[in-house]
Every structure is written in structure tokens, then in C-alpha cells.
Amino acid sequence: MPFVPVAKVSDIPPGSALLVEMKERDIALYYLDGQVYATTDLCPHQGASLSGGTLNGEKIVCPWHQWCFNVKDGSSPMNPRLKIKTYEVKQEGDQVFVMVPDSE
């Protein structure tokens, strides 16, 4: 599983999300307190784009039905059994790399 360059830190608006469209999957990037986090962009409820939602602290709120998930670990405060995929992130200067599995 290689780290793949996906964006620049300066491309991610603080307090919101950036959609990264990849061949196999779409990823949402979040910039919080000097750290970048990455999750799947799809809400498990009905497939809405999480990057189009509202970032409220560490939680991304889905724009369709307000489901929310912690961007650091993917957990949902609404349902402890529900979780979204998170990805390991590495920053080198302004460049953001995400570890993307070959298949999921």
C-alpha cells in the first residue's frame, strides 16, 4: 500500500473539506489544527458526498441527512456500530500523501 500524493495543505480550506477524486475511490481531506485527516467521501447512509458537508470541530456532518462522523477515527457519535473508512496521512512540507490500499 503506497502513499500517494493527493493535494497540497494550502489547497484545503481550514474548517472545511476538500474532495479528492481518485480512480478507485473518492477521498475527503480535512485540515484541523495543523493536521490533515482523510476519510472516504461517501456517507454510508445514502452515499452523499461528505466533503460537501459541514465540518463541526472534529466531526463532518453529512449534507443530506445530518449523519456525523469523527474525521480522526471514522466513528459516529450517533451510532457506535457505524464507522466510515479513514486513511493514514503523511505531510511533507505543503504536500499531502494518503496511504491508499490497492483494493478495499
C-alpha positions as a Python dict, from the first residue, in 0.01 Angstrom:
ca = {
    (1, 'M'): (0, 0, 0),
    (2, 'P'): (184, 308, -118),
    (3, 'F'): (147, 666, -4),
    (4, 'V'): (3, 865, -295),
    (5, 'P'): (34, 1243, -336),
    (6, 'V'): (-322, 1380, -337),
    (7, 'A'): (-316, 1754, -263),
    (8, 'K'): (-134, 2042, -105),
    (9, 'V'): (-212, 2151, 250),
    (10, 'S'): (-267, 2501, 114),
    (11, 'D'): (-548, 2361, -109),
    (12, 'I'): (-754, 2252, 193),
    (13, 'P'): (-961, 2537, 337),
    (14, 'P'): (-926, 2542, 717),
    (15, 'G'): (-1250, 2434, 880),
    (16, 'S'): (-1388, 2260, 573),
    (17, 'A'): (-1321, 1964, 344),
    (18, 'L'): (-1159, 1903, 7),
    (19, 'L'): (-1278, 1631, -231),
    (20, 'V'): (-1001, 1427, -394),
    (21, 'E'): (-1128, 1221, -685),
    (22, 'M'): (-925, 908, -742),
    (23, 'K'): (-962, 623, -987),
    (24, 'E'): (-1081, 366, -732),
    (25, 'R'): (-1245, 589, -468),
    (26, 'D'): (-1315, 946, -365),
    (27, 'I'): (-1147, 1075, -51),
    (28, 'A'): (-1230, 1376, 165),
    (29, 'L'): (-943, 1571, 324),
    (30, 'Y'): (-986, 1787, 634),
    (31, 'Y'): (-738, 2036, 782),
    (32, 'L'): (-772, 2071, 1159),
    (33, 'D'): (-527, 2239, 1396),
    (34, 'G'): (-231, 2196, 1161),
    (35, 'Q'): (-305, 1829, 1083),
    (36, 'V'): (-464, 1673, 773),
    (37, 'Y'): (-711, 1384, 806),
    (38, 'A'): (-859, 1169, 530),
    (39, 'T'): (-1180, 966, 511),
    (40, 'T'): (-1394, 809, 245),
    (41, 'D'): (-1607, 1076, 82),
    (42, 'L'): (-1923, 863, 89),
    (43, 'C'): (-2173, 869, 371),
    (44, 'P'): (-2281, 509, 444),
    (45, 'H'): (-2643, 616, 482),
    (46, 'Q'): (-2731, 708, 123),
    (47, 'G'): (-2400, 783, -46),
    (48, 'A'): (-2389, 1161, -10),
    (49, 'S'): (-2054, 1335, -56),
    (50, 'L'): (-1920, 1406, 293),
    (51, 'S'): (-1686, 1673, 155),
    (52, 'G'): (-2000, 1873, 74),
    (53, 'G'): (-2099, 1866, 440),
    (54, 'T'): (-2018, 2094, 731),
    (55, 'L'): (-1713, 2043, 949),
    (56, 'N'): (-1806, 2098, 1314),
    (57, 'G'): (-1489, 2060, 1518),
    (58, 'E'): (-1364, 1704, 1456),
    (59, 'K'): (-1698, 1594, 1310),
    (60, 'I'): (-1810, 1607, 947),
    (61, 'V'): (-2187, 1642, 912),
    (62, 'C'): (-2344, 1483, 603),
    (63, 'P'): (-2525, 1743, 388),
    (64, 'W'): (-2824, 1517, 315),
    (65, 'H'): (-2946, 1381, 649),
    (66, 'Q'): (-2702, 1523, 906),
    (67, 'W'): (-2534, 1198, 998),
    (68, 'C'): (-2196, 1284, 1151),
    (69, 'F'): (-1858, 1117, 1180),
    (70, 'N'): (-1532, 1192, 1357),
    (71, 'V'): (-1273, 1266, 1086),
    (72, 'K'): (-988, 1138, 1304),
    (73, 'D'): (-1114, 783, 1359),
    (74, 'G'): (-1431, 750, 1148),
    (75, 'S'): (-1657, 685, 1448),
    (76, 'S'): (-2013, 810, 1468),
    (77, 'P'): (-2139, 972, 1790),
    (78, 'M'): (-2491, 883, 1671),
    (79, 'N'): (-2430, 508, 1644),
    (80, 'P'): (-2122, 338, 1795),
    (81, 'R'): (-2154, 48, 1548),
    (82, 'L'): (-2131, 281, 1249),
    (83, 'K'): (-1793, 390, 1115),
    (84, 'I'): (-1650, 537, 795),
    (85, 'K'): (-1317, 443, 640),
    (86, 'T'): (-1019, 658, 739),
    (87, 'Y'): (-683, 670, 565),
    (88, 'E'): (-334, 723, 701),
    (89, 'V'): (-196, 1065, 604),
    (90, 'K'): (160, 1190, 574),
    (91, 'Q'): (258, 1555, 529),
    (92, 'E'): (590, 1664, 379),
    (93, 'G'): (603, 2041, 367),
    (94, 'D'): (293, 2153, 178),
    (95, 'Q'): (238, 1813, 11),
    (96, 'V'): (-26, 1570, 145),
    (97, 'F'): (12, 1196, 88),
    (98, 'V'): (-255, 937, 166),
    (99, 'M'): (-194, 564, 206),
    (100, 'V'): (-439, 411, -36),
    (101, 'P'): (-493, 34, -30),
    (102, 'D'): (-474, -148, -362),
    (103, 'S'): (-832, -265, -308),
    (104, 'E'): (-1094, -238, -35),
}
